Amino acid sequence: MKSHHSLAALALSSLLQTALTCAAEESYHLVREIPVGGSAQWDYLTIDSEAHRLYLSHATKVEVIDLTSGAVVGTIDNTPGVHGIEITSDDVTLDLNGFSLICTAVNGGDAIHGGNSKRGLIIRNGHIVGGTTFNYNGQAWVAVPAGWKIGIASGDGTAGSAGTSIQVSDLSVAGTRASGISLNPAGFLSNSAANGTVSRCNVENCGGVGIAAAMVTDCTVQNVGSHGIDLGSSPSFGETLIGLVSRSRATVHGSGAAIHAPGYTVADSHGVSELGVGIEAQTAQNCRGWTTGAASGILAGSAGNCDGRSYSGYGIEAGTAANCFGRSETNIGLRATAIVSYSFGSSDNGTIGLQACLIAIGCNGFPSTDCPNKQLGTN
Protein backbone atom coordinates (compact mmCIF):
# COMPACT_ATOMS: atom_id res chain seq x y z
CA MET A 1 0.00 0.00 0.00
CA LYS A 2 2.95 2.27 0.49
CA SER A 3 6.04 2.19 -1.66
CA HIS A 4 8.42 1.37 1.19
CA HIS A 5 6.71 -2.00 1.55
CA SER A 6 7.98 -3.29 -1.76
CA LEU A 7 11.50 -3.79 -0.44
CA ALA A 8 10.21 -6.01 2.35
CA ALA A 9 7.89 -7.89 0.01
CA LEU A 10 10.60 -8.48 -2.55
CA ALA A 11 12.98 -9.79 0.09
CA LEU A 12 10.26 -12.04 1.46
CA SER A 13 9.27 -13.89 -1.70
CA SER A 14 9.64 -17.57 -1.01
CA LEU A 15 11.03 -18.01 -4.51
CA LEU A 16 13.98 -15.76 -3.71
CA GLN A 17 15.26 -17.57 -0.65
CA THR A 18 18.82 -16.46 -1.22
CA ALA A 19 17.70 -12.87 -0.99
CA LEU A 20 15.86 -13.69 2.22
CA THR A 21 19.05 -14.52 4.07
CA CYS A 22 21.14 -11.61 2.84
CA ALA A 23 18.65 -8.84 2.08
CA ALA A 24 20.04 -6.71 4.88
CA GLU A 25 23.52 -6.89 3.33
CA GLU A 26 22.62 -6.10 -0.31
CA SER A 27 21.97 -2.69 -1.80
CA TYR A 28 18.97 -2.30 -4.12
CA HIS A 29 18.66 0.04 -7.08
CA LEU A 30 16.03 0.83 -9.68
CA VAL A 31 16.40 -1.29 -12.83
CA ARG A 32 13.32 -0.10 -14.73
CA GLU A 33 9.76 1.06 -14.27
CA ILE A 34 6.71 -0.95 -15.37
CA PRO A 35 3.55 1.15 -15.73
CA VAL A 36 0.39 -0.50 -14.40
CA GLY A 37 -2.91 1.32 -14.74
CA GLY A 38 -5.54 1.85 -12.07
CA SER A 39 -6.03 4.25 -9.21
CA ALA A 40 -6.71 1.93 -6.24
CA GLN A 41 -4.09 1.08 -3.65
CA TRP A 42 -1.26 -1.35 -4.34
CA ASP A 43 -0.19 -4.08 -2.00
CA TYR A 44 2.50 -6.79 -1.95
CA LEU A 45 4.11 -8.85 -4.68
CA THR A 46 5.29 -12.37 -5.46
CA ILE A 47 7.67 -13.40 -8.24
CA ASP A 48 7.52 -16.68 -10.18
CA SER A 49 11.13 -16.83 -11.40
CA GLU A 50 10.58 -19.85 -13.66
CA ALA A 51 7.61 -18.36 -15.53
CA HIS A 52 9.02 -14.80 -15.35
CA ARG A 53 5.77 -13.54 -13.88
CA LEU A 54 5.16 -10.88 -11.24
CA TYR A 55 1.94 -11.17 -9.22
CA LEU A 56 0.98 -7.83 -7.72
CA SER A 57 -2.01 -7.47 -5.40
CA HIS A 58 -4.05 -4.41 -6.36
CA ALA A 59 -7.18 -3.55 -4.38
CA THR A 60 -9.54 -6.55 -4.89
CA LYS A 61 -7.60 -8.19 -7.73
CA VAL A 62 -4.13 -9.45 -8.60
CA GLU A 63 -2.27 -8.08 -11.63
CA VAL A 64 -0.11 -10.54 -13.60
CA ILE A 65 2.93 -8.95 -15.28
CA ASP A 66 5.35 -10.51 -17.77
CA LEU A 67 8.80 -9.56 -16.43
CA THR A 68 10.44 -10.11 -19.84
CA SER A 69 8.23 -7.71 -21.78
CA GLY A 70 7.03 -5.57 -18.90
CA ALA A 71 3.43 -5.96 -20.04
CA VAL A 72 0.37 -6.66 -17.95
CA VAL A 73 -0.73 -10.02 -19.31
CA GLY A 74 -3.72 -10.74 -17.08
CA THR A 75 -5.66 -10.10 -13.91
CA ILE A 76 -7.09 -12.39 -11.24
CA ASP A 77 -10.35 -10.76 -10.21
CA ASN A 78 -12.38 -10.93 -7.01
CA THR A 79 -9.52 -11.57 -4.58
CA PRO A 80 -10.24 -9.29 -1.62
CA GLY A 81 -8.06 -10.09 1.34
CA VAL A 82 -5.06 -11.52 -0.49
CA HIS A 83 -2.18 -12.12 1.90
CA GLY A 84 0.63 -9.61 2.18
CA ILE A 85 3.36 -12.28 2.16
CA GLU A 86 2.85 -15.97 1.39
CA ILE A 87 5.61 -18.42 2.36
CA THR A 88 5.44 -21.57 0.26
CA SER A 89 8.70 -23.33 1.16
CA ASP A 90 10.23 -24.96 4.23
CA ASP A 91 13.24 -23.59 6.12
CA VAL A 92 12.74 -19.92 5.25
CA THR A 93 14.13 -17.08 7.38
CA LEU A 94 12.12 -13.91 7.08
CA ASP A 95 13.86 -10.84 8.53
CA LEU A 96 11.74 -7.72 8.07
CA ASN A 97 14.76 -5.62 9.01
CA GLY A 98 12.57 -3.15 10.91
CA PHE A 99 10.06 -2.60 8.09
CA SER A 100 6.29 -2.32 8.64
CA LEU A 101 3.54 -4.21 6.81
CA ILE A 102 0.51 -1.90 6.85
CA CYS A 103 -3.08 -2.54 5.80
CA THR A 104 -6.13 -0.50 6.79
CA ALA A 105 -8.54 -1.82 4.12
CA VAL A 106 -11.74 -3.41 5.39
CA ASN A 107 -10.96 -6.99 4.35
CA GLY A 108 -7.22 -7.51 4.22
CA GLY A 109 -5.78 -11.02 4.22
CA ASP A 110 -3.03 -12.25 6.54
CA ALA A 111 0.03 -10.02 6.73
CA ILE A 112 2.39 -13.03 6.74
CA HIS A 113 0.96 -16.44 5.92
CA GLY A 114 2.98 -19.63 6.28
CA GLY A 115 1.46 -22.21 3.95
CA ASN A 116 0.02 -25.50 5.15
CA SER A 117 2.36 -27.81 7.08
CA LYS A 118 5.45 -25.71 6.46
CA ARG A 119 8.49 -26.43 8.62
CA GLY A 120 11.45 -24.46 9.91
CA LEU A 121 10.15 -20.91 9.41
CA ILE A 122 11.84 -18.03 11.25
CA ILE A 123 10.03 -14.67 11.18
CA ARG A 124 11.50 -11.70 13.02
CA ASN A 125 12.32 -8.05 13.44
CA GLY A 126 9.49 -5.86 12.16
CA HIS A 127 6.02 -4.42 12.57
CA ILE A 128 2.55 -5.42 11.39
CA VAL A 129 -0.12 -2.72 11.48
CA GLY A 130 -3.82 -3.13 10.73
CA GLY A 131 -6.81 -0.89 11.31
CA THR A 132 -8.82 -2.68 14.04
CA THR A 133 -9.71 -0.60 17.09
CA PHE A 134 -11.84 -1.11 20.22
CA ASN A 135 -14.69 1.18 21.24
CA TYR A 136 -16.64 1.15 24.50
CA ASN A 137 -20.42 1.16 23.86
CA GLY A 138 -21.40 1.89 27.45
CA GLN A 139 -21.60 -1.79 28.41
CA ALA A 140 -18.66 -3.54 26.82
CA TRP A 141 -15.61 -3.04 24.64
CA VAL A 142 -16.40 -3.87 21.01
CA ALA A 143 -13.89 -4.44 18.23
CA VAL A 144 -14.24 -2.30 15.08
CA PRO A 145 -12.56 -4.56 12.51
CA ALA A 146 -10.36 -3.35 9.66
CA GLY A 147 -7.05 -4.19 8.06
CA TRP A 148 -5.16 -7.46 8.20
CA LYS A 149 -7.08 -10.58 9.23
CA ILE A 150 -4.17 -12.26 11.08
CA GLY A 151 -0.74 -10.78 11.64
CA ILE A 152 1.22 -14.04 11.32
CA ALA A 153 -0.63 -17.25 10.50
CA SER A 154 0.54 -20.85 10.14
CA GLY A 155 -1.70 -23.04 7.99
CA ASP A 156 -5.29 -22.37 7.01
CA GLY A 157 -6.92 -23.10 10.36
CA THR A 158 -7.96 -26.67 9.55
CA ALA A 159 -6.80 -29.67 11.57
CA GLY A 160 -3.21 -30.61 10.79
CA SER A 161 -2.52 -27.59 8.58
CA ALA A 162 -0.28 -25.69 11.00
CA GLY A 163 3.46 -25.86 10.46
CA THR A 164 6.18 -27.14 12.79
CA SER A 165 9.38 -25.66 14.19
CA ILE A 166 8.18 -22.09 13.63
CA GLN A 167 9.90 -19.26 15.50
CA VAL A 168 8.61 -15.69 15.72
CA SER A 169 10.57 -13.02 17.56
CA ASP A 170 11.06 -9.29 18.00
CA LEU A 171 7.83 -8.25 16.27
CA SER A 172 4.96 -5.94 17.05
CA VAL A 173 1.45 -6.67 15.79
CA ALA A 174 -1.41 -4.19 16.13
CA GLY A 175 -4.95 -3.83 14.83
CA THR A 176 -5.74 -7.20 13.22
CA ARG A 177 -9.33 -8.33 12.71
CA ALA A 178 -8.68 -11.81 14.13
CA SER A 179 -5.57 -13.19 15.86
CA GLY A 180 -2.30 -11.34 16.20
CA ILE A 181 0.08 -14.32 15.95
CA SER A 182 -1.46 -17.74 15.29
CA LEU A 183 0.94 -20.70 15.22
CA ASN A 184 0.33 -24.24 16.41
CA PRO A 185 -1.15 -23.76 19.92
CA ALA A 186 -1.36 -27.43 20.89
CA GLY A 187 2.00 -27.87 22.61
CA PHE A 188 4.82 -29.93 21.13
CA LEU A 189 6.32 -33.35 21.75
CA SER A 190 9.07 -33.35 24.33
CA ASN A 191 11.49 -35.07 21.94
CA SER A 192 10.85 -32.77 18.95
CA ALA A 193 12.08 -29.36 17.89
CA ALA A 194 10.20 -26.34 19.17
CA ASN A 195 6.80 -26.12 17.50
CA GLY A 196 5.35 -22.63 17.58
CA THR A 197 7.70 -20.43 19.64
CA VAL A 198 7.05 -16.72 20.13
CA SER A 199 9.47 -14.46 22.00
CA ARG A 200 9.90 -10.74 22.61
CA CYS A 201 6.73 -9.76 20.76
CA ASN A 202 4.07 -7.12 21.48
CA VAL A 203 0.48 -7.65 20.34
CA GLU A 204 -2.43 -5.23 20.82
CA ASN A 205 -5.90 -4.31 19.53
CA CYS A 206 -6.69 -7.64 17.92
CA GLY A 207 -10.23 -8.95 17.49
CA GLY A 208 -9.28 -12.56 18.31
CA VAL A 209 -6.51 -14.33 20.23
CA GLY A 210 -3.40 -12.27 20.86
CA ILE A 211 -0.76 -15.04 20.61
CA ALA A 212 -1.48 -18.73 19.96
CA ALA A 213 1.65 -20.86 20.22
CA ALA A 214 3.28 -23.67 22.21
CA MET A 215 5.99 -21.53 23.84
CA VAL A 216 5.60 -17.83 24.67
CA THR A 217 8.35 -15.89 26.45
CA ASP A 218 8.93 -12.20 27.17
CA CYS A 219 5.77 -11.11 25.35
CA THR A 220 3.09 -8.49 26.01
CA VAL A 221 -0.54 -8.72 24.86
CA GLN A 222 -3.20 -6.10 25.50
CA ASN A 223 -6.70 -5.19 24.32
CA VAL A 224 -7.73 -8.35 22.48
CA GLY A 225 -11.17 -9.89 22.03
CA SER A 226 -10.44 -13.51 22.97
CA HIS A 227 -7.68 -15.24 24.96
CA GLY A 228 -4.60 -13.07 25.36
CA ILE A 229 -2.05 -15.91 25.21
CA ASP A 230 -3.37 -19.34 24.23
CA LEU A 231 -1.47 -22.63 24.43
CA GLY A 232 -4.49 -24.60 23.28
CA SER A 233 -6.20 -27.60 24.87
CA SER A 234 -4.78 -29.83 27.58
CA PRO A 235 -2.78 -32.87 26.41
CA SER A 236 -4.83 -36.00 25.86
CA PHE A 237 -4.33 -38.96 28.17
CA GLY A 238 -0.98 -40.58 27.43
CA GLU A 239 0.42 -37.62 25.48
CA THR A 240 3.68 -36.00 26.56
CA LEU A 241 3.48 -32.40 25.43
CA ILE A 242 5.40 -29.39 26.60
CA GLY A 243 3.97 -25.88 26.72
CA LEU A 244 5.21 -22.83 28.56
CA VAL A 245 4.37 -19.17 29.11
CA SER A 246 7.10 -17.25 30.92
CA ARG A 247 7.87 -13.62 31.71
CA SER A 248 4.80 -12.43 29.82
CA ARG A 249 1.82 -10.14 30.40
CA ALA A 250 -1.67 -10.19 28.91
CA THR A 251 -4.77 -8.00 29.30
CA VAL A 252 -8.03 -8.87 27.54
CA HIS A 253 -11.55 -7.52 27.09
CA GLY A 254 -14.59 -9.77 27.41
CA SER A 255 -14.71 -13.35 28.66
CA GLY A 256 -11.44 -14.73 27.28
CA ALA A 257 -8.68 -15.86 29.62
CA ALA A 258 -5.72 -13.51 29.78
CA ILE A 259 -3.38 -16.53 29.75
CA HIS A 260 -4.97 -19.84 28.70
CA ALA A 261 -2.60 -22.75 29.28
CA PRO A 262 -4.59 -25.70 30.72
CA GLY A 263 -2.27 -28.66 31.21
CA TYR A 264 0.87 -26.52 30.84
CA THR A 265 3.14 -24.26 32.91
CA VAL A 266 2.91 -20.50 33.39
CA ALA A 267 5.78 -18.80 35.23
CA ASP A 268 6.69 -15.24 36.17
CA SER A 269 3.69 -13.88 34.27
CA HIS A 270 0.73 -11.54 34.80
CA GLY A 271 -2.76 -11.98 33.32
CA VAL A 272 -5.76 -9.64 33.67
CA SER A 273 -9.16 -10.42 32.15
CA GLU A 274 -12.30 -8.32 32.25
CA LEU A 275 -14.69 -11.28 32.69
CA GLY A 276 -12.64 -14.44 32.17
CA VAL A 277 -9.91 -16.25 34.10
CA GLY A 278 -6.74 -14.26 34.70
CA ILE A 279 -4.42 -17.29 34.37
CA GLU A 280 -5.40 -20.91 33.70
CA ALA A 281 -2.59 -23.46 33.93
CA GLN A 282 -1.58 -26.85 35.25
CA THR A 283 1.26 -25.19 37.15
CA ALA A 284 1.36 -21.47 37.99
CA GLN A 285 4.57 -20.20 39.57
CA ASN A 286 5.35 -16.61 40.58
CA CYS A 287 2.25 -15.32 38.79
CA ARG A 288 -0.47 -12.72 39.21
CA GLY A 289 -3.91 -13.44 37.79
CA TRP A 290 -6.77 -10.98 38.17
CA THR A 291 -10.34 -10.69 36.88
CA THR A 292 -13.12 -8.19 37.46
CA GLY A 293 -15.78 -10.83 36.70
CA ALA A 294 -17.11 -14.06 38.18
CA ALA A 295 -14.25 -16.32 37.04
CA SER A 296 -11.17 -17.21 39.11
CA GLY A 297 -8.15 -14.95 39.17
CA ILE A 298 -5.88 -18.02 38.97
CA LEU A 299 -7.15 -21.50 38.09
CA ALA A 300 -4.40 -24.11 38.39
CA GLY A 301 -3.54 -27.65 39.38
CA SER A 302 -0.83 -26.24 41.61
CA ALA A 303 0.01 -22.63 42.47
CA GLY A 304 3.19 -21.37 44.10
CA ASN A 305 4.07 -17.80 45.08
CA CYS A 306 0.99 -16.51 43.28
CA ASP A 307 -1.40 -13.57 43.73
CA GLY A 308 -4.94 -14.18 42.49
CA ARG A 309 -7.87 -11.77 42.67
CA SER A 310 -11.48 -11.88 41.52
CA TYR A 311 -14.61 -9.81 42.02
CA SER A 312 -17.15 -12.61 42.51
CA GLY A 313 -15.17 -15.77 41.73
CA TYR A 314 -12.31 -17.40 43.64
CA GLY A 315 -9.15 -15.34 43.90
CA ILE A 316 -7.14 -18.55 43.55
CA GLU A 317 -8.66 -21.96 42.78
CA ALA A 318 -6.11 -24.78 42.81
CA GLY A 319 -5.45 -28.37 43.77
CA THR A 320 -2.54 -27.31 45.97
CA ALA A 321 -1.29 -23.84 46.86
CA ALA A 322 1.87 -22.69 48.64
CA ASN A 323 2.96 -19.19 49.62
CA CYS A 324 -0.02 -17.65 47.85
CA PHE A 325 -2.39 -14.74 48.35
CA GLY A 326 -5.98 -14.94 47.14
CA ARG A 327 -8.64 -12.26 47.39
CA SER A 328 -12.29 -12.03 46.33
CA GLU A 329 -14.84 -9.30 46.78
CA THR A 330 -17.78 -11.64 47.42
CA ASN A 331 -16.48 -15.23 47.19
CA ILE A 332 -13.70 -17.32 48.75
CA GLY A 333 -10.31 -15.67 48.44
CA LEU A 334 -8.25 -18.86 48.15
CA ARG A 335 -9.66 -22.37 47.68
CA ALA A 336 -7.70 -25.62 47.33
CA THR A 337 -9.16 -29.06 46.80
CA ALA A 338 -6.22 -30.64 48.62
CA ILE A 339 -3.50 -28.82 50.59
CA VAL A 340 -2.72 -25.15 51.26
CA SER A 341 0.50 -24.10 52.98
CA TYR A 342 1.73 -20.74 54.25
CA SER A 343 -0.90 -18.79 52.37
CA PHE A 344 -3.47 -16.08 53.04
CA GLY A 345 -7.02 -15.79 51.71
CA SER A 346 -9.32 -12.81 52.03
CA SER A 347 -12.99 -12.24 51.23
CA ASP A 348 -14.08 -8.61 51.52
CA ASN A 349 -17.81 -9.29 51.77
CA GLY A 350 -18.00 -13.07 52.07
CA THR A 351 -17.71 -15.38 55.06
CA ILE A 352 -14.70 -17.55 54.12
CA GLY A 353 -11.29 -16.16 53.24
CA LEU A 354 -9.43 -19.44 52.81
CA GLN A 355 -10.72 -22.96 52.20
CA ALA A 356 -8.68 -26.17 52.10
CA CYS A 357 -10.55 -29.41 51.55
CA LEU A 358 -7.82 -31.56 53.18
CA ILE A 359 -5.06 -29.75 55.08
CA ALA A 360 -4.10 -26.14 55.82
CA ILE A 361 -0.56 -25.57 57.10
CA GLY A 362 0.48 -22.20 58.55
CA CYS A 363 -2.36 -20.34 56.83
CA ASN A 364 -4.64 -17.43 57.60
CA GLY A 365 -8.07 -16.63 56.25
CA PHE A 366 -10.10 -13.46 56.66
CA PRO A 367 -12.76 -13.42 57.94
CA SER A 368 -12.35 -17.17 58.50
CA THR A 369 -10.67 -20.40 57.38
CA ASP A 370 -12.64 -23.49 56.39
CA CYS A 371 -10.58 -26.67 56.72
CA PRO A 372 -11.04 -30.08 58.42
CA ASN A 373 -7.34 -30.31 59.38
CA LYS A 374 -5.68 -27.08 60.47
CA GLN A 375 -1.96 -27.28 61.32
CA LEU A 376 0.89 -25.03 62.48
CA GLY A 377 -1.13 -22.07 63.66
CA THR A 378 -3.74 -21.95 60.92
CA ASN A 379 -6.57 -19.77 62.24
DAUR-V710822 format. One record per helix or strand. SS is the DSSP state (helix for helix, strand for strand). FROM is the first residue (numbers start at 0). TO is the last residue. If there is no record, write none. Layout:
BEGIN
[[SS,FROM,TO] [SS,FROM,TO]]
END
This chain:
BEGIN
[[helix,4,11] [helix,16,21] [strand,41,47] [strand,52,57] [strand,60,65] [strand,71,75] [strand,84,86] [strand,92,94] [strand,99,101] [strand,111,113] [strand,118,118] [strand,121,128] [strand,132,135] [strand,140,143] [strand,151,153] [strand,163,163] [strand,166,173] [strand,180,181] [strand,187,188] [strand,196,198] [strand,201,205] [strand,210,211] [strand,214,216] [strand,219,223] [strand,228,229] [strand,240,241] [strand,243,245] [strand,248,251] [strand,258,266] [strand,269,272] [strand,278,284] [strand,287,290] [strand,297,303] [strand,306,309] [strand,315,321] [strand,324,327] [strand,333,340] [strand,343,346] [strand,353,355] [strand,358,360] [strand,363,365] [strand,368,370] [strand,373,374]]
END
